[in-house]
Amino acid sequence: MYVIGERINGMFTDAKEAIRQKDAKVIQDLAKRQMEAGASALDVNVGPAVPDAKDAMLWLVETIRAVTDAPLAIDTAKWDVMSAVIPKVPGEKILNSTKADPETAQQYVALAAQNGAGLIGLTLDADGVPGNAEKRVELGAQLITIALEGGLEMDKLFIDPVILPVNVAPKNPGHCMEAISQLRAFADPPPHLVLGLSNVSQLCNNRGLINRTYLAMAMAHGLDAAILDPMDTELMNTGITAGLLQEKMIYCDSYLEAARYGKKG
Ligand code: THG
């Protein structure tokens, strides 16, 4: 499981305050703790309420880069922020994210390809989040085609079928799993399939339990990457155990430690 740590995001109170005050230590702590907990990459999102999103994103990138060379997923819906920041990120990076409309997706694919970056493509367009699996598959297939035409390899493309909270969109988790199965079979080699896992439980009780259960179910359908909180040990243990049961690793009594050690080594 390719884990993209979600905690450096202005949606969280601690990160929001740190971004506002330019408190490097809080951000660097979040970066180090997520990597130690087994993250493969870090999401970087300034949140909704900053006066200058470009400036805040560049500060975050520089601050995080002082403590880790992990791939950074630059999480913004604004093209002007994405196109200004991406060329200035040293090392590995992922654009998070593009929508699937052809003109938009072509622009993002070109920016990713020029910068040797990965790209997360959302299966939504001007009509918003699809209300069924079929439309998600159609838009995912469109993203795959545009990526291949633009010279982006499948191991650099992450398709995100867009999960919504289960309390407001009860059919959504099922639609995403169906789309994941079909999109995994659509291209050979397949793209990565990713979700912003915590969305599924927003404003619900039993958040941890919902996140863990859905992670295992989505992995059984072919999810191989997730934006989540790697410091949630039970969630990480669920992901590692689901991987074990899919023969991603061979069982030994200390498989949880072995999986963590493998990440660091
Ligand atoms: N797909 C892609 N990128 C994404 C998402 C996605 N990036 C953002 C988001 N969705 C994934 N990250 C989060 C981060 C936090 C929460 C959910 C998803 C979250 N935050 C608490 C809340 O809103 O209740 C904040 C609580 C606090 O303040 O401590 O749930 O889907 N490609």
Residues whose N, C-alpha, C, O or C-beta is under 5 A from the ligand:
A	BS01	THG	E6 N9 M11 F12 T13 D75 N96 S97 I120 D160 I163 L195 G196 S198 N199 Q202 I227
